Amino acid sequence: MRKLPLQAMIETAIFASLALVIDIAIPSLKFGPSISISFAMVPVFIVAFRWGVLSGVIAGFLWEMMQIMFGDAWILSPAQAFVEYGLAFASVGLAGLFSGLIKRSAAKGQTRVALIYVVLGCFIGGAARYFWHFVAGVIFFKKAAIDAGKSPIIFSLTANSVAFFFSTLACAVLIVLMLSTSMRLVTSAKAKRLSTVSKSAS
């Protein structure tokens, strides 16, 4: 596995901390009983687009660990914590699968194409996260669904799909607005890394 450059490791820690700050300091926007919007995934998406999957996964994992450390996690059991906080938050970093496509498109001046990849990356990372929340809902909150007279699968799918769509959409829109002003928020990481490699080669 390719090692992360020092700059990437520093940024990963910083963006993970920023995700925690947003998560705690900025309340989720609630529209009705089932629609909740949070922008906390934005820093993880950005670092994943800057440095790729590994950096994004680590940032998501660090965010989750800090949530637990600061008492901002709702833990029912070790297994539930592993699924909902270990796997789920780390999976947000899968948005980094589109890192190369975004940077190559931006380098060719295809800003719109790059932004499409940004949106796709956000939805891949968001879907991966909420898939694990869905699994946790079916397994660990089965009794609550049954008590409410609902199928655990339908109950968890409904709750998590709504949260996934609106939170991911909000994050994607915000990132697109930021990158529409300057793609360097993402592309500068590649430029610095390449310059470092060039210097070491010479």
C-alpha positions in Angstrom: 0.0 0.0 0.0 1.3 3.4 -1.0 2.4 5.5 2.0 0.9 8.9 2.5 3.1 12.0 2.2 3.7 13.9 5.3 1.5 16.8 4.1 -1.3 14.3 3.4 -1.1 12.9 6.9 -1.2 16.4 8.5 -4.1 17.4 6.3 -5.9 14.1 7.1 -5.7 14.8 10.9 -6.7 18.5 10.4 -9.8 17.7 8.2 -10.9 14.9 10.5 -10.8 17.4 13.4 -12.7 19.9 11.3 -15.4 17.2 10.7 -15.7 16.7 14.4 -16.0 20.5 15.0 -18.7 20.8 12.4 -20.5 17.8 13.8 -20.6 19.2 17.3 -20.7 22.9 16.9 -23.1 23.2 14.0 -26.5 21.5 14.7 -28.0 19.4 12.0 -30.7 21.2 10.0 -34.0 19.3 10.7 -37.0 19.5 8.3 -39.7 17.4 9.8 -39.2 14.2 11.8 -37.2 12.2 9.2 -35.2 14.8 7.2 -31.9 15.9 8.8 -29.0 17.7 7.1 -25.4 17.7 8.3 -22.4 19.2 6.6 -19.9 17.2 8.8 -18.8 14.9 5.9 -17.5 17.9 3.8 -14.0 17.9 5.3 -13.7 14.1 4.8 -14.8 14.4 1.2 -12.4 17.2 0.5 -9.3 15.4 1.9 -10.4 12.3 0.0 -10.5 14.3 -3.2 -7.2 15.9 -2.5 -5.2 12.7 -1.6 -7.3 9.7 -2.4 -9.1 6.8 -0.7 -6.5 6.0 1.9 -6.5 9.6 3.3 -10.2 9.8 3.2 -10.7 6.5 5.0 -8.2 7.4 7.7 -9.9 10.9 8.1 -13.3 9.2 8.5 -11.9 6.7 11.0 -10.2 9.5 13.0 -13.5 11.5 13.0 -15.3 8.5 14.4 -12.6 7.9 17.1 -12.8 11.5 18.2 -16.6 11.3 18.4 -16.3 8.4 20.8 -13.6 10.1 22.8 -15.6 13.3 23.2 -18.8 11.4 24.1 -20.6 12.3 20.9 -21.3 8.7 20.0 -24.4 6.6 20.8 -23.0 3.2 21.6 -25.3 0.2 22.2 -22.7 -2.6 22.0 -19.1 -3.1 20.8 -20.4 -4.7 17.6 -22.8 -1.8 16.9 -20.0 0.7 17.6 -17.8 -1.1 15.1 -20.4 -1.1 12.3 -21.9 2.4 12.9 -18.7 4.2 13.9 -15.8 2.1 12.5 -17.0 0.9 9.2 -19.6 3.7 8.4 -17.5 6.8 9.0 -14.4 5.3 7.4 -16.4 4.4 4.3 -17.0 8.1 3.7 -13.4 8.2 2.4 -14.4 6.0 -0.6 -15.3 9.3 -2.2 -11.6 9.4 -3.0 -12.1 6.8 -5.7 -12.9 9.8 -7.9 -9.8 11.8 -6.9 -7.8 11.0 -10.0 -10.7 11.6 -12.3 -11.4 15.0 -10.7 -7.8 16.1 -11.0 -7.3 14.9 -14.6 -10.5 16.6 -15.7 -9.5 19.8 -14.0 -6.1 19.7 -15.5 -7.7 19.5 -19.0 -9.9 22.5 -18.2 -13.0 20.4 -18.0 -14.3 22.0 -14.8 -17.9 20.8 -15.3 -16.8 17.2 -15.8 -14.6 17.5 -12.7 -17.6 18.8 -10.7 -19.8 15.9 -11.9 -17.1 13.5 -10.6 -17.2 15.4 -7.3 -20.9 14.9 -6.9 -20.5 11.2 -7.8 -17.8 10.8 -5.3 -19.9 12.4 -2.6 -22.8 10.1 -3.3 -20.5 7.0 -3.3 -19.0 8.0 0.0 -22.4 8.9 1.5 -24.0 5.7 0.2 -21.2 3.6 1.7 -21.6 5.3 5.1 -25.3 5.0 5.2 -25.3 1.4 4.0 -23.6 0.5 7.3 -26.1 2.6 9.2 -28.8 0.7 7.5 -27.2 -2.7 8.4 -26.8 -1.5 12.0 -30.5 -0.5 12.1 -31.7 -3.9 10.9 -29.5 -5.8 13.3 -29.2 -3.7 16.4 -32.4 -1.7 16.4 -34.7 -4.5 15.3 -36.8 -4.4 18.5 -37.5 -0.7 18.2 -38.8 -1.2 14.7 -41.0 -4.1 15.7 -42.3 -2.1 18.7 -43.3 0.6 16.2 -45.2 -2.0 14.2 -42.7 -1.8 11.2 -40.4 -4.2 9.4 -36.8 -3.6 10.6 -35.6 -3.6 7.0 -38.2 -1.1 5.8 -37.8 1.0 8.9 -34.0 1.2 8.7 -34.0 1.7 4.9 -36.5 4.5 5.1 -34.8 6.4 7.9 -31.2 6.0 6.5 -32.0 6.6 2.8 -33.7 9.9 3.6 -30.7 11.0 5.9 -28.3 9.8 3.2 -29.8 11.6 0.3 -30.3 15.0 1.9 -27.1 15.1 3.9 -25.0 14.0 0.9 -26.8 16.3 -1.4 -26.2 19.3 0.9 -22.5 18.4 1.2 -22.1 17.9 -2.6 -23.8 21.3 -3.3 -21.5 23.1 -0.8 -18.3 21.5 -2.2 -19.4 22.2 -5.8 -19.9 25.9 -4.8 -16.4 26.0 -3.2 -14.7 24.3 -6.2 -16.6 26.4 -8.7 -14.5 29.3 -7.3 -11.2 27.5 -7.3 -10.4 23.9 -8.2 -7.1 24.3 -6.4 -8.8 23.3 -3.2 -8.5 19.8 -4.7 -5.8 20.0 -7.4 -3.1 21.7 -5.3 -2.4 18.5 -3.4 -1.3 16.7 -6.5 0.8 19.6 -7.7 2.7 19.8 -4.4 3.2 16.0 -4.3 4.5 16.0 -7.8 6.9 18.8 -7.1 8.3 17.0 -4.1 8.8 13.8 -6.2 10.6 15.9 -8.9 13.0 17.5 -6.4 13.8 14.1 -4.8 14.5 12.6 -8.3 16.9 15.4 -9.2 
